[in-house]
């Protein structure tokens, strides 16, 4: 599909378009990576953040939330629990918390690798090149860094710059590839100021970045954040609708354009749609990230409201397996590196 065709599909309001695209994306997924769905255990280990991103509930200016940091032992304990459930990957996610320095995170990564051997995915935001290199050497396998939008003017409005100079997100994604990471990125869909035209450019950028993993999450407004309260001049006549149909349409188009990548069903999908995991799988996803963070912490990881958790992890896994089965897929074991990464790296 070229840019004109993609733009036409995004602007379409015909429900049949979504249905046709999701069916095609499911076929592409089955043919390219199969029906296997890989689980990643998510650990949200710190809600501190030095950044003032205007859509995020844990931005540094939000004084209405209770912050937390997990201890090294607690993080390692979560990784060991993930291994005990035969899940092959831990995802370590946090705000941009300067307490977790490069060396401190390297120590945690090394301990997890030594004690469990499972794959380690990091989602820690923008970090200095020296940190990224150190973590790769310590045993980190993957890094997730969403570029959110290819529209740089809009990006600057929703992501105020860091207090210390850092490479841009596109440059960081390229650096991660050079360091040998399995590289993931993604976008939100339907946030104020995002146009159908810019979302089309996002889809084409996915292809040009040659990514291994892509996550698509619908925008969930967080009360009290600048984006929710003061959208002002970042609205547009070509605004991309903040609807489930739009989110699933972009998920499907991403799978069709990038057939051999890994695609998670994001937690934001399930936040606004109880059937989000099942429908995301039908639209071409092949990864689910059940949350292993202790409940009293995860309730305070308030990046957006309405996140759903069940108290017992065993129950959460049962619900995930049902969604996977209902989507005509099956839960696979192992780390599940993307086919694209394996082919590109010769592994």
Secondary structure, 3 states (H helix, E strand, C coil): CCHHHHHHHHHCCCHHHHHHHHHHHHHHHHHHCCCEEEECEEEEEECCCCCCCCCCCCCCCCCCCCCCECCHHHHHHHHHHHHHCCCCEEEEEECCCCCCCHHHHHHHHHHHHHHHCCEEEEECCCCCHHHHHHHHHHCCCEEECCCECCCHHHHHHHCCCCCCCCCCHHHHHHHHHHCCCEEEEEEEECCCCCEHHHHHHHHHHHHHHCCCEEEEEECCCCCCCHHHHCCHHHCCCCECCCCHHHHHHHHHHHHHHCCCCECEECHHHHHHCCCHHHHHHHCCCCEECCECCCHHHHCCCCCCCCCCCCCCHHHHHHHHHHHHHHCCCEEECCCCCCHHHHHHHCC
